[in-house]
Amino acid sequence: MDNSKRIEQMQQLLTTAFNPSQLEVIDDSHKHVGHAGARDGKGHFTVIIQSEALTGKRMVQQHRAIYQALGEMMETDIHALAIKVL
């Protein structure tokens, strides 16, 4: 799967899970060419999200919720994920 399709799928999953007021998924894969995950065809991404569903949770809880929302993609399509919760 190419990264533009991955981004669309990630946006859809995160929107369904969190109904965010702001969401941006950025492809950082070009910065990691040659790294282990990149060689395996997985992508490097940054998620910037603002959602009432994440407000008041500790950072580890926010990250776990995002990982859970992305589900199987964390195993099959995403090598690295940077998360910024606004």
Secondary structure, DSSP 8 states (H G I E B T S, - for coil): --HHHHHHHHHHHHHHHH--SEEEEEE-GGGGTTSHHHHTT-EEEEEEEE-TTTTTS-HHHHHHHHHHHHTTHHHHTEEEEEEEE-
